[in-house]
Amino acid sequence: MSAEGDPRDLVKLTHDKLSVDTVSDSVTCPSCGAISIFIGTTRDSFEGMKVMQLEYEAYIPMAESELRKIYTDIRARWPTVRHICVHHRLGVVPVTEASVIIGISSPHRGDSLEAVQYCIDTLKATVPIWKKEVYEADESCWKENKECQWTCQS
Amino acid sequence: MTIEVSVFYFAKSAELTGLKSETIRVASELTTVELWQGLVSRHPRLSAVRDSVVLAVRQEYLALGDVRVSLRDGDEVAVIPPLSGG
């Protein structure tokens, strides 16, 4: 639990396993009745192929600045939002573990719920992070979010 | 006038060039498509992703086209394949 203070904008890109408790604790505040959390996890199959491993890489300084732009948008659209925290994992992520955790607090639940949805949708469209799925027989594929404007629509 | 910029390659573009980054000399005033063509002339295999990448110049996204950029010594350029974070 944290004491009341200035609104926090927290970003962490890490190779370590992510923790929901850490994210939740970082956005907790006495004036907030709601903490909304989104966890993005890694699936074990794609179009019938078994995913052995996922690997993430990022353009780290630009990922941080794009996330902070999203935070600015969130605060403009949902002014009651108190604290915002995004943790994204990099490197190898075992299947079923979390690749991203978003936590947002607000006095009442409407704003944090909507802000979390906006945050993950916009992250997928604008934050320079890439995921590679590695399948059996050493095949791999760089994924492309449909939210990204320069993904080829085929 | 030519200046030196750092170029960062990510995801598929890093696999095609075999590089994560390099330093190159380019004209200080050019379009994004001219900048791209300069990269392809150094790494012809990059042409495979021409239709699916954008560039980032000083950490702002720019499409490949007639977009004019003014580059300064030490600026960062990055090749940005389709994003897959989250």
gemmi code that builds the backbone of each chain (N, CA, C; Angstrom):
import gemmi

chains = {
    "A": [
        ("MET", (0.854, -1.202, 0.000), (0.000, 0.000, 0.000), (0.885, 1.245, 0.000)),
        ("SER", (0.441, 2.273, -0.710), (1.242, 3.495, -0.780), (0.449, 4.652, -0.202)),
        ("ALA", (1.114, 5.636, 0.328), (0.441, 6.816, 0.872), (-0.046, 7.683, -0.266)),
        ("GLU", (-0.981, 8.570, 0.045), (-1.463, 9.527, -0.955), (-0.294, 10.377, -1.411)),
        ("GLY", (-0.261, 10.691, -2.686), (0.844, 11.503, -3.195), (0.492, 11.925, -4.591)),
        ("ASP", (1.480, 12.338, -5.358), (1.214, 12.723, -6.725), (0.795, 11.498, -7.543)),
        ("PRO", (-0.005, 11.714, -8.597), (-0.360, 10.587, -9.466), (0.900, 9.948, -10.026)),
        ("ARG", (0.896, 8.615, -10.049), (2.097, 7.900, -10.507), (1.890, 7.358, -11.919)),
        ("ASP", (2.900, 7.550, -12.757), (2.946, 6.952, -14.100), (4.130, 6.005, -14.112)),
        ("LEU", (3.853, 4.701, -14.047), (4.923, 3.720, -13.858), (5.064, 2.835, -15.087)),
        ("VAL", (6.298, 2.662, -15.527), (6.595, 1.811, -16.686), (7.764, 0.922, -16.312)),
        ("LYS", (7.639, -0.368, -16.603), (8.784, -1.257, -16.398), (8.858, -2.263, -17.541)),
        ("LEU", (10.012, -2.307, -18.212), (10.285, -3.328, -19.228), (11.375, -4.198, -18.629)),
        ("THR", (11.107, -5.496, -18.473), (12.023, -6.329, -17.717), (12.082, -7.749, -18.261)),
        ("HIS", (13.228, -8.392, -18.052), (13.354, -9.809, -18.403), (12.873, -10.710, -17.277)),
        ("ASP", (12.568, -10.121, -16.113), (12.126, -10.918, -14.958), (10.663, -11.303, -15.090)),
        ("LYS", (10.290, -12.384, -14.415), (8.883, -12.795, -14.346), (8.066, -11.661, -13.742)),
        ("LEU", (6.874, -11.417, -14.320), (6.032, -10.312, -13.837), (5.198, -10.748, -12.641)),
        ("SER", (4.823, -9.782, -11.825), (4.042, -10.064, -10.624), (2.804, -9.177, -10.579)),
        ("VAL", (1.642, -9.804, -10.506), (0.404, -9.037, -10.405), (0.362, -8.253, -9.103)),
        ("ASP", (0.833, -8.872, -8.018), (0.840, -8.179, -6.722), (1.665, -6.901, -6.784)),
        ("THR", (2.811, -6.972, -7.442), (3.672, -5.791, -7.528), (2.963, -4.665, -8.269)),
        ("VAL", (2.337, -5.010, -9.393), (1.629, -3.986, -10.174), (0.463, -3.429, -9.368)),
        ("SER", (-0.299, -4.307, -8.747), (-1.457, -3.872, -7.971), (-1.047, -2.973, -6.809)),
        ("ASP", (-0.009, -3.389, -6.096), (0.468, -2.574, -4.967), (0.943, -1.208, -5.439)),
        ("SER", (1.510, -1.152, -6.642), (2.089, 0.118, -7.097), (1.027, 1.146, -7.461)),
        ("VAL", (-0.210, 0.715, -7.697), (-1.257, 1.683, -8.056), (-2.300, 1.848, -6.956)),
        ("THR", (-2.124, 1.100, -5.870), (-3.063, 1.220, -4.752), (-2.982, 2.604, -4.136)),
        ("CYS", (-4.126, 3.181, -3.735), (-4.076, 4.440, -2.998), (-5.343, 4.577, -2.162)),
        ("PRO", (-5.252, 5.307, -1.061), (-6.370, 5.360, -0.107), (-7.634, 5.981, -0.694)),
        ("SER", (-7.501, 6.883, -1.673), (-8.695, 7.544, -2.200), (-9.347, 6.759, -3.332)),
        ("CYS", (-8.756, 5.625, -3.716), (-9.277, 4.862, -4.848), (-10.057, 3.644, -4.407)),
        ("GLY", (-11.278, 3.541, -4.895), (-12.095, 2.376, -4.598), (-11.959, 1.297, -5.651)),
        ("ALA", (-11.210, 1.573, -6.695), (-11.088, 0.573, -7.762), (-9.666, 0.486, -8.273)),
        ("ILE", (-9.221, -0.757, -8.431), (-7.978, -1.035, -9.171), (-8.372, -2.025, -10.256)),
        ("SER", (-8.150, -1.661, -11.507), (-8.430, -2.590, -12.604), (-7.105, -3.104, -13.136)),
        ("ILE", (-7.080, -4.428, -13.357), (-5.843, -5.092, -13.788), (-6.121, -5.870, -15.060)),
        ("PHE", (-5.242, -5.739, -16.060), (-5.273, -6.615, -17.226), (-3.981, -7.410, -17.242)),
        ("ILE", (-4.109, -8.725, -17.476), (-2.926, -9.575, -17.631), (-2.963, -10.185, -19.021)),
        ("GLY", (-1.929, -9.964, -19.830), (-1.808, -10.630, -21.128), (-0.896, -11.830, -20.945)),
        ("THR", (-1.409, -13.013, -21.271), (-0.595, -14.217, -21.111), (-0.307, -14.833, -22.470)),
        ("THR", (0.605, -15.775, -22.464), (1.063, -16.367, -23.715), (0.380, -17.709, -23.936)),
        ("ARG", (-0.135, -17.915, -25.140), (-0.869, -19.136, -25.447), (0.059, -20.216, -25.998)),
        ("ASP", (-0.430, -21.478, -25.934), (0.466, -22.576, -26.310), (0.261, -23.064, -27.737)),
        ("SER", (-0.639, -22.430, -28.474), (-0.790, -22.899, -29.848), (-1.260, -21.780, -30.751)),
        ("PHE", (-0.946, -21.912, -32.012), (-1.364, -20.953, -33.027), (-1.670, -21.730, -34.290)),
        ("GLU", (-2.930, -21.631, -34.750), (-3.369, -22.331, -35.969), (-2.927, -23.785, -35.972)),
        ("GLY", (-3.126, -24.436, -34.851), (-2.829, -25.866, -34.768), (-1.376, -26.188, -34.498)),
        ("MET", (-0.496, -25.204, -34.542), (0.920, -25.490, -34.269), (1.216, -25.253, -32.794)),
        ("LYS", (2.055, -26.114, -32.247), (2.379, -25.980, -30.827), (3.477, -24.927, -30.653)),
        ("VAL", (3.207, -23.952, -29.783), (4.194, -22.908, -29.509), (5.117, -23.394, -28.398)),
        ("MET", (6.412, -23.486, -28.707), (7.368, -23.976, -27.707), (7.824, -22.838, -26.800)),
        ("GLN", (7.895, -21.622, -27.375), (8.540, -20.542, -26.647), (8.143, -19.224, -27.303)),
        ("LEU", (8.095, -18.157, -26.501), (7.882, -16.821, -27.055), (9.056, -15.950, -26.684)),
        ("GLU", (9.444, -15.080, -27.611), (10.543, -14.163, -27.352), (10.085, -12.754, -27.683)),
        ("TYR", (10.343, -11.849, -26.773), (9.961, -10.450, -26.962), (11.198, -9.576, -27.067)),
        ("GLU", (11.142, -8.591, -27.991), (12.172, -7.562, -27.979), (11.503, -6.197, -28.094)),
        ("ALA", (12.233, -5.157, -27.734), (11.641, -3.817, -27.709), (12.665, -2.768, -28.115)),
        ("TYR", (12.181, -1.684, -28.699), (12.964, -0.459, -28.884), (12.723, 0.302, -27.578)),
        ("ILE", (13.556, 0.015, -26.598), (13.218, 0.335, -25.214), (12.924, 1.809, -24.956)),
        ("PRO", (13.792, 2.748, -25.340), (13.467, 4.142, -25.007), (12.187, 4.614, -25.694)),
        ("MET", (11.939, 4.140, -26.930), (10.721, 4.584, -27.615), (9.484, 3.873, -27.050)),
        ("ALA", (9.648, 2.640, -26.586), (8.516, 1.952, -25.954), (8.082, 2.723, -24.717)),
        ("GLU", (9.061, 3.183, -23.945), (8.721, 3.961, -22.748), (8.039, 5.270, -23.123)),
        ("SER", (8.555, 5.958, -24.147), (7.943, 7.250, -24.492), (6.557, 7.055, -25.095)),
        ("GLU", (6.345, 5.999, -25.864), (4.999, 5.751, -26.416), (4.029, 5.384, -25.308)),
        ("LEU", (4.493, 4.609, -24.307), (3.614, 4.292, -23.173), (3.240, 5.567, -22.435)),
        ("ARG", (4.177, 6.457, -22.252), (3.875, 7.706, -21.541), (2.908, 8.577, -22.338)),
        ("LYS", (2.961, 8.504, -23.663), (1.947, 9.215, -24.469), (0.569, 8.622, -24.205)),
        ("ILE", (0.500, 7.300, -24.083), (-0.781, 6.650, -23.780), (-1.280, 7.118, -22.419)),
        ("TYR", (-0.380, 7.219, -21.448), (-0.776, 7.680, -20.111), (-1.364, 9.101, -20.186)),
        ("THR", (-0.729, 9.971, -20.979), (-1.236, 11.340, -21.133), (-2.648, 11.320, -21.708)),
        ("ASP", (-2.863, 10.467, -22.730), (-4.206, 10.326, -23.308), (-5.193, 9.839, -22.264)),
        ("ILE", (-4.795, 8.847, -21.483), (-5.683, 8.281, -20.461), (-6.084, 9.366, -19.470)),
        ("ARG", (-5.126, 10.145, -19.030), (-5.430, 11.175, -18.019), (-6.319, 12.273, -18.595)),
        ("ALA", (-6.205, 12.523, -19.904), (-7.082, 13.521, -20.530), (-8.504, 12.978, -20.659)),
        ("ARG", (-8.636, 11.690, -21.000), (-9.970, 11.130, -21.226), (-10.669, 10.682, -19.951)),
        ("TRP", (-9.917, 10.233, -18.969), (-10.471, 9.785, -17.685), (-9.752, 10.513, -16.570)),
        ("PRO", (-10.139, 11.776, -16.313), (-9.372, 12.611, -15.379), (-9.361, 12.106, -13.943)),
        ("THR", (-10.281, 11.191, -13.590), (-10.244, 10.725, -12.198), (-9.212, 9.620, -11.994)),
        ("VAL", (-8.628, 9.093, -13.079), (-7.613, 8.041, -12.930), (-6.488, 8.541, -12.036)),
        ("ARG", (-6.081, 7.686, -11.111), (-5.079, 8.100, -10.125), (-3.688, 7.624, -10.522)),
        ("HIS", (-3.429, 6.335, -10.450), (-2.093, 5.802, -10.776), (-2.201, 4.827, -11.941)),
        ("ILE", (-1.159, 4.799, -12.778), (-1.115, 3.904, -13.943), (0.207, 3.154, -13.914)),
        ("CYS", (0.149, 1.851, -14.143), (1.369, 1.044, -14.149), (1.292, 0.009, -15.267)),
        ("VAL", (2.317, -0.043, -16.110), (2.418, -1.104, -17.115), (3.767, -1.801, -16.943)),
        ("HIS", (3.724, -3.111, -16.779), (4.942, -3.920, -16.794), (4.874, -4.815, -18.025)),
        ("HIS", (5.923, -4.820, -18.836), (5.969, -5.695, -20.016), (7.250, -6.509, -19.957)),
        ("ARG", (7.115, -7.789, -20.228), (8.275, -8.674, -20.150), (9.012, -8.719, -21.480)),
        ("LEU", (10.309, -8.856, -21.406), (11.159, -8.991, -22.597), (11.953, -10.288, -22.511)),
        ("GLY", (12.477, -10.701, -23.676), (13.262, -11.933, -23.701), (12.339, -13.136, -23.815)),
        ("VAL", (12.807, -14.278, -23.353), (12.032, -15.517, -23.465), (10.943, -15.541, -22.396)),
        ("VAL", (9.708, -15.805, -22.815), (8.588, -15.906, -21.873), (7.969, -17.295, -22.028)),
        ("PRO", (8.022, -18.118, -20.990), (7.411, -19.450, -21.082), (5.903, -19.348, -21.286)),
        ("VAL", (5.374, -20.318, -22.024), (3.933, -20.356, -22.298), (3.142, -20.336, -20.985)),
        ("THR", (2.074, -19.617, -20.966), (1.129, -19.349, -19.859), (1.607, -18.281, -18.895)),
        ("GLU", (2.844, -17.837, -18.977), (3.256, -16.752, -18.088), (2.816, -15.405, -18.661)),
        ("ALA", (2.779, -14.401, -17.817), (2.294, -13.089, -18.239), (3.340, -12.379, -19.076)),
        ("SER", (2.911, -11.798, -20.188), (3.814, -10.967, -20.981), (3.593, -9.487, -20.672)),
        ("VAL", (2.384, -9.144, -20.259), (2.114, -7.748, -19.903), (1.095, -7.710, -18.766)),
        ("ILE", (1.307, -6.766, -17.847), (0.326, -6.511, -16.786), (0.101, -5.008, -16.735)),
        ("ILE", (-1.189, -4.620, -16.774), (-1.561, -3.204, -16.675), (-2.389, -3.035, -15.413)),
        ("GLY", (-2.056, -2.023, -14.616), (-2.848, -1.729, -13.420), (-3.181, -0.249, -13.401)),
        ("ILE", (-4.479, 0.067, -13.189), (-4.904, 1.470, -13.141), (-5.880, 1.631, -11.981)),
        ("SER", (-5.683, 2.680, -11.182), (-6.578, 2.935, -10.049), (-7.374, 4.207, -10.279)),
        ("SER", (-8.601, 4.210, -9.720), (-9.468, 5.378, -9.803), (-10.450, 5.303, -8.649)),
        ("PRO", (-11.087, 6.448, -8.306), (-12.020, 6.423, -7.167), (-13.172, 5.432, -7.398)),
        ("HIS", (-13.720, 5.407, -8.610), (-14.838, 4.516, -8.918), (-14.479, 3.658, -10.112)),
        ("ARG", (-15.121, 2.508, -10.220), (-14.608, 1.477, -11.139), (-14.743, 1.802, -12.624)),
        ("GLY", (-15.713, 2.642, -13.010), (-15.933, 2.887, -14.442), (-14.684, 3.366, -15.149)),
        ("ASP", (-14.036, 4.383, -14.603), (-12.884, 4.976, -15.288), (-11.711, 4.014, -15.380)),
        ("SER", (-11.370, 3.312, -14.313), (-10.200, 2.425, -14.408), (-10.474, 1.260, -15.354)),
        ("LEU", (-11.698, 0.740, -15.370), (-12.014, -0.355, -16.294), (-11.876, 0.096, -17.739)),
        ("GLU", (-12.435, 1.266, -18.046), (-12.352, 1.763, -19.433), (-10.920, 2.123, -19.791)),
        ("ALA", (-10.183, 2.717, -18.851), (-8.809, 3.132, -19.133), (-7.911, 1.930, -19.400)),
        ("VAL", (-8.133, 0.824, -18.688), (-7.324, -0.378, -18.912), (-7.577, -0.936, -20.308)),
        ("GLN", (-8.835, -0.958, -20.723), (-9.156, -1.429, -22.082), (-8.455, -0.555, -23.112)),
        ("TYR", (-8.568, 0.766, -22.943), (-7.921, 1.691, -23.868), (-6.408, 1.465, -23.869)),
        ("CYS", (-5.836, 1.238, -22.692), (-4.388, 1.112, -22.567), (-3.875, -0.101, -23.348)),
        ("ILE", (-4.499, -1.260, -23.187), (-3.998, -2.434, -23.901), (-4.264, -2.322, -25.401)),
        ("ASP", (-5.419, -1.782, -25.769), (-5.720, -1.637, -27.204), (-4.711, -0.713, -27.877)),
        ("THR", (-4.363, 0.394, -27.206), (-3.454, 1.372, -27.800), (-2.012, 0.883, -27.747)),
        ("LEU", (-1.667, 0.160, -26.679), (-0.324, -0.429, -26.583), (-0.061, -1.323, -27.792)),
        ("LYS", (-1.070, -2.143, -28.123), (-0.899, -3.079, -29.238), (-0.754, -2.359, -30.573)),
        ("ALA", (-1.263, -1.133, -30.650), (-1.196, -0.387, -31.912), (0.047, 0.476, -32.030)),
        ("THR", (0.638, 0.892, -30.904), (1.642, 1.961, -30.984), (2.964, 1.729, -30.267)),
        ("VAL", (3.065, 0.739, -29.381), (4.302, 0.610, -28.591), (5.272, -0.335, -29.297)),
        ("PRO", (6.526, 0.103, -29.556), (7.466, -0.715, -30.339), (8.032, -1.889, -29.562)),
        ("ILE", (7.211, -2.931, -29.489), (7.593, -4.207, -28.890), (7.194, -5.272, -29.906)),
        ("TRP", (8.014, -6.334, -30.036), (7.745, -7.398, -31.000), (7.836, -8.766, -30.325)),
        ("LYS", (6.964, -9.666, -30.771), (6.912, -11.024, -30.219), (7.195, -12.027, -31.327)),
        ("LYS", (8.062, -12.985, -31.019), (8.329, -14.077, -31.961), (7.836, -15.369, -31.335)),
        ("GLU", (6.988, -16.088, -32.053), (6.563, -17.420, -31.605), (7.512, -18.442, -32.208)),
        ("VAL", (8.011, -19.336, -31.365), (8.895, -20.399, -31.838), (8.137, -21.715, -31.743)),
        ("TYR", (8.003, -22.416, -32.866), (7.247, -23.669, -32.931), (8.200, -24.851, -32.923)),
        ("GLU", (7.623, -26.058, -32.964), (8.462, -27.246, -33.090), (9.233, -27.186, -34.398)),
        ("ALA", (10.278, -27.993, -34.501), (11.115, -28.061, -35.707), (11.730, -26.706, -36.036)),
        ("ASP", (12.000, -25.921, -34.991), (12.738, -24.654, -35.146), (12.083, -23.639, -36.069)),
        ("GLU", (10.781, -23.805, -36.332), (10.105, -22.771, -37.119), (9.726, -21.630, -36.205)),
        ("SER", (9.726, -20.422, -36.742), (9.339, -19.285, -35.909), (8.627, -18.249, -36.759)),
        ("CYS", (7.940, -17.328, -36.072), (7.142, -16.347, -36.789), (7.070, -15.075, -35.964)),
        ("TRP", (7.423, -13.945, -36.551), (7.230, -12.657, -35.888), (5.758, -12.296, -36.031)),
        ("LYS", (5.083, -12.129, -34.909), (3.664, -11.825, -34.925), (3.426, -10.368, -35.337)),
        ("GLU", (2.195, -10.110, -35.808), (1.831, -8.760, -36.231), (0.457, -8.443, -35.650)),
        ("ASN", (0.365, -7.417, -34.794), (-0.936, -7.062, -34.214), (-1.833, -6.448, -35.282)),
        ("LYS", (-3.084, -6.902, -35.306), (-4.011, -6.305, -36.282), (-4.270, -4.846, -35.967)),
        ("GLU", (-4.019, -4.457, -34.683), (-4.232, -3.062, -34.295), (-3.179, -2.140, -34.910)),
        ("CYS", (-2.039, -2.684, -35.340), (-0.943, -1.855, -35.846), (-1.266, -1.392, -37.252)),
        ("GLN", (-1.131, -0.092, -37.484), (-1.575, 0.470, -38.764), (-0.760, -0.014, -39.952)),
        ("TRP", (0.480, -0.446, -39.752), (1.290, -0.867, -40.875), (1.424, -2.383, -40.971)),
        ("THR", (0.562, -3.131, -40.275), (0.482, -4.569, -40.503), (-0.185, -4.786, -41.857)),
        ("CYS", (0.411, -5.642, -42.692), (-0.190, -5.935, -43.996), (-1.485, -6.693, -43.783)),
        ("GLN", (-2.567, -6.242, -44.383), (-3.830, -6.965, -44.313), (-3.821, -7.946, -45.482)),
        ("SER", (-3.695, -9.233, -45.199), (-3.637, -10.186, -46.315), (-4.798, -11.149, -46.277)),
    ],
    "B": [
        ("MET", (25.030, 18.168, -47.644), (25.840, 17.918, -46.437), (25.474, 16.556, -45.862)),
        ("THR", (26.473, 15.782, -45.442), (26.168, 14.472, -44.870), (26.462, 14.483, -43.378)),
        ("ILE", (25.667, 13.665, -42.658), (25.856, 13.546, -41.217), (25.807, 12.071, -40.850)),
        ("GLU", (26.139, 11.761, -39.577), (26.166, 10.378, -39.102), (24.969, 10.117, -38.210)),
        ("VAL", (24.226, 9.048, -38.525), (23.108, 8.670, -37.660), (23.264, 7.213, -37.250)),
        ("SER", (22.627, 6.866, -36.124), (22.567, 5.468, -35.687), (21.291, 4.858, -36.235)),
        ("VAL", (21.400, 3.643, -36.777), (20.224, 2.945, -37.279), (20.027, 1.684, -36.441)),
        ("PHE", (18.809, 1.485, -35.926), (18.477, 0.296, -35.139), (17.536, -0.592, -35.940)),
        ("TYR", (17.826, -1.895, -35.906), (16.993, -2.880, -36.606), (16.313, -3.766, -35.576)),
        ("PHE", (15.009, -4.064, -35.822), (14.261, -4.891, -34.875), (13.543, -6.020, -35.592)),
        ("ALA", (13.295, -7.093, -34.850), (12.452, -8.213, -35.289), (12.937, -8.708, -36.656)),
        ("LYS", (12.006, -8.816, -37.607), (12.353, -9.390, -38.918), (13.471, -8.608, -39.596)),
        ("SER", (13.478, -7.277, -39.445), (14.497, -6.475, -40.130), (15.887, -6.756, -39.554)),
        ("ALA", (15.977, -7.064, -38.280), (17.264, -7.426, -37.675), (17.735, -8.773, -38.210)),
        ("GLU", (16.792, -9.700, -38.412), (17.172, -11.011, -38.980), (17.642, -10.853, -40.424)),
        ("LEU", (17.001, -9.977, -41.178), (17.372, -9.817, -42.590), (18.730, -9.144, -42.752)),
        ("THR", (19.042, -8.186, -41.879), (20.330, -7.495, -42.002), (21.437, -8.211, -41.245)),
        ("GLY", (21.046, -9.028, -40.264), (22.046, -9.646, -39.394), (22.610, -8.667, -38.372)),
        ("LEU", (21.961, -7.502, -38.236), (22.469, -6.463, -37.332), (21.389, -5.981, -36.390)),
        ("LYS", (21.793, -5.576, -35.180), (20.875, -4.868, -34.294), (21.022, -3.363, -34.495)),
        ("SER", (22.210, -2.911, -34.870), (22.398, -1.483, -35.083), (23.659, -1.231, -35.886)),
        ("GLU", (23.711, -0.045, -36.476), (24.922, 0.385, -37.164), (24.905, 1.899, -37.243)),
        ("THR", (26.060, 2.477, -37.606), (26.164, 3.921, -37.798), (26.385, 4.164, -39.277)),
        ("ILE", (25.622, 5.061, -39.873), (25.780, 5.325, -41.311), (25.860, 6.831, -41.563)),
        ("ARG", (26.423, 7.180, -42.721), (26.446, 8.581, -43.162), (25.329, 8.762, -44.174)),
        ("VAL", (24.538, 9.806, -43.973), (23.453, 10.100, -44.917), (23.377, 11.609, -45.129)),
        ("ALA", (22.615, 11.988, -46.157), (22.340, 13.409, -46.357), (21.533, 13.928, -45.175)),
        ("SER", (21.738, 15.194, -44.818), (21.007, 15.731, -43.667), (19.547, 16.030, -44.022)),
        ("GLU", (19.262, 16.252, -45.307), (17.887, 16.519, -45.738), (17.527, 15.465, -46.780)),
        ("LEU", (16.508, 14.681, -46.485), (16.092, 13.660, -47.449), (14.686, 13.189, -47.099)),
        ("THR", (14.096, 12.394, -48.006), (12.777, 11.844, -47.701), (12.945, 10.480, -47.030)),
        ("THR", (11.868, 10.030, -46.396), (11.951, 8.730, -45.715), (12.176, 7.601, -46.717)),
        ("VAL", (11.629, 7.732, -47.925), (11.850, 6.651, -48.893), (13.305, 6.655, -49.361)),
        ("GLU", (13.923, 7.842, -49.446), (15.344, 7.899, -49.795), (16.199, 7.302, -48.681)),
        ("LEU", (15.822, 7.576, -47.459), (16.530, 6.992, -46.314), (16.420, 5.471, -46.367)),
        ("TRP", (15.210, 4.968, -46.633), (14.982, 3.524, -46.748), (15.830, 2.934, -47.868)),
        ("GLN", (15.844, 3.621, -49.007), (16.627, 3.095, -50.147), (18.105, 3.021, -49.795)),
        ("GLY", (18.590, 3.964, -48.991), (19.968, 3.905, -48.526), (20.224, 2.664, -47.691)),
        ("LEU", (19.257, 2.305, -46.845), (19.409, 1.100, -46.025), (19.374, -0.156, -46.897)),
        ("VAL", (18.487, -0.188, -47.873), (18.363, -1.353, -48.756), (19.624, -1.528, -49.602)),
        ("SER", (20.250, -0.400, -49.973), (21.468, -0.529, -50.783), (22.586, -1.175, -49.964)),
        ("ARG", (22.559, -0.974, -48.640), (23.537, -1.626, -47.774), (23.137, -3.067, -47.459)),
        ("HIS", (21.834, -3.314, -47.385), (21.313, -4.629, -46.985), (20.162, -4.997, -47.923)),
        ("PRO", (20.474, -5.534, -49.095), (19.433, -5.805, -50.099), (18.291, -6.682, -49.592)),
        ("ARG", (18.557, -7.576, -48.647), (17.500, -8.464, -48.150), (16.385, -7.689, -47.440)),
        ("LEU", (16.660, -6.457, -47.045), (15.626, -5.632, -46.394), (14.442, -5.366, -47.314)),
        ("SER", (14.664, -5.424, -48.619), (13.573, -5.093, -49.546), (12.377, -6.022, -49.351)),
        ("ALA", (12.602, -7.195, -48.760), (11.502, -8.147, -48.522), (10.426, -7.572, -47.610)),
        ("VAL", (10.766, -6.598, -46.757), (9.783, -6.062, -45.813), (9.333, -4.652, -46.165)),
        ("ARG", (9.625, -4.188, -47.381), (9.335, -2.822, -47.800), (7.884, -2.412, -47.529)),
        ("ASP", (6.947, -3.336, -47.745), (5.530, -2.969, -47.659), (4.966, -3.078, -46.247)),
        ("SER", (5.763, -3.499, -45.297), (5.187, -3.685, -43.961), (5.931, -2.929, -42.869)),
        ("VAL", (6.913, -2.105, -43.231), (7.649, -1.384, -42.182), (7.371, 0.106, -42.252)),
        ("VAL", (7.588, 0.768, -41.112), (7.711, 2.219, -41.071), (9.083, 2.514, -40.463)),
        ("LEU", (9.469, 3.781, -40.468), (10.702, 4.184, -39.799), (10.346, 4.939, -38.531)),
        ("ALA", (11.289, 4.982, -37.606), (11.179, 5.907, -36.481), (12.397, 6.814, -36.589)),
        ("VAL", (12.178, 8.123, -36.592), (13.261, 9.096, -36.603), (13.133, 9.919, -35.330)),
        ("ARG", (14.193, 9.939, -34.542), (14.140, 10.585, -33.215), (12.911, 10.096, -32.443)),
        ("GLN", (12.647, 8.821, -32.526), (11.584, 8.127, -31.778), (10.184, 8.614, -32.119)),
        ("GLU", (9.988, 9.059, -33.374), (8.647, 9.358, -33.870), (8.451, 8.543, -35.146)),
        ("TYR", (7.269, 7.916, -35.280), (7.004, 7.080, -36.447), (6.816, 7.933, -37.700)),
        ("LEU", (7.393, 7.475, -38.798), (7.217, 8.112, -40.098), (7.025, 7.027, -41.145)),
        ("ALA", (6.016, 7.214, -42.024), (5.805, 6.242, -43.103), (6.877, 6.416, -44.164)),
        ("LEU", (7.083, 5.371, -44.966), (8.017, 5.462, -46.089), (7.322, 6.185, -47.232)),
        ("GLY", (7.922, 7.293, -47.678), (7.292, 8.022, -48.779), (7.999, 9.347, -48.984)),
        ("ASP", (7.222, 10.341, -49.409), (7.798, 11.652, -49.690), (7.947, 12.520, -48.450)),
        ("VAL", (7.883, 11.902, -47.281), (8.002, 12.653, -46.023), (9.431, 13.168, -45.901)),
        ("ARG", (9.614, 14.466, -45.820), (10.964, 15.040, -45.713), (11.407, 15.034, -44.257)),
        ("VAL", (12.662, 14.660, -44.016), (13.208, 14.740, -42.664), (14.493, 15.555, -42.682)),
        ("SER", (14.746, 16.257, -41.575), (16.023, 16.949, -41.368), (16.773, 16.203, -40.289)),
        ("LEU", (17.874, 15.602, -40.652), (18.628, 14.798, -39.694), (19.819, 15.570, -39.179)),
        ("ARG", (20.203, 15.273, -37.918), (21.367, 15.911, -37.302), (22.322, 14.806, -36.861)),
        ("ASP", (23.573, 15.145, -36.695), (24.576, 14.192, -36.199), (24.080, 13.532, -34.916)),
        ("GLY", (24.177, 12.210, -34.877), (23.806, 11.498, -33.655), (22.335, 11.128, -33.561)),
        ("ASP", (21.519, 11.520, -34.545), (20.092, 11.162, -34.499), (19.923, 9.648, -34.563)),
        ("GLU", (18.807, 9.173, -34.003), (18.450, 7.759, -34.053), (17.404, 7.519, -35.118)),
        ("VAL", (17.659, 6.515, -35.949), (16.676, 6.051, -36.923), (16.429, 4.588, -36.595)),
        ("ALA", (15.198, 4.115, -36.745), (14.939, 2.703, -36.496), (14.018, 2.157, -37.573)),
        ("VAL", (14.233, 0.912, -37.951), (13.320, 0.212, -38.852), (12.292, -0.503, -37.988)),
        ("ILE", (11.020, -0.230, -38.218), (9.938, -0.687, -37.341), (9.011, -1.629, -38.107)),
        ("PRO", (9.178, -2.950, -37.933), (8.212, -3.897, -38.520), (6.872, -3.805, -37.777)),
        ("PRO", (5.834, -4.497, -38.275), (4.543, -4.447, -37.587), (4.691, -4.844, -36.124)),
        ("LEU", (4.009, -4.095, -35.244), (4.176, -4.264, -33.813), (3.446, -5.512, -33.307)),
        ("SER", (3.985, -6.109, -32.256), (3.304, -7.257, -31.648), (3.512, -7.301, -30.145)),
        ("GLY", (3.434, -6.141, -29.508), (3.502, -6.106, -28.062), (2.155, -6.393, -27.434)),
        ("GLY", (2.162, -6.510, -26.131), (0.930, -6.697, -25.377), (0.531, -8.155, -25.216)),
    ],
}
model = gemmi.Model(1)
for chain_id, residues in chains.items():
    chain = gemmi.Chain(chain_id)
    for i, (resn, *xyz) in enumerate(residues, 1):
        res = gemmi.Residue()
        res.name, res.seqid = resn, gemmi.SeqId(i, " ")
        for name, pos in zip(("N", "CA", "C"), xyz):
            atom = gemmi.Atom()
            atom.name, atom.element = name, gemmi.Element(name[0])
            atom.pos, atom.b_iso = gemmi.Position(*pos), 0.0
            res.add_atom(atom)
        chain.add_residue(res)
    model.add_chain(chain)
structure = gemmi.Structure()
structure.add_model(model)
structure.setup_entities()
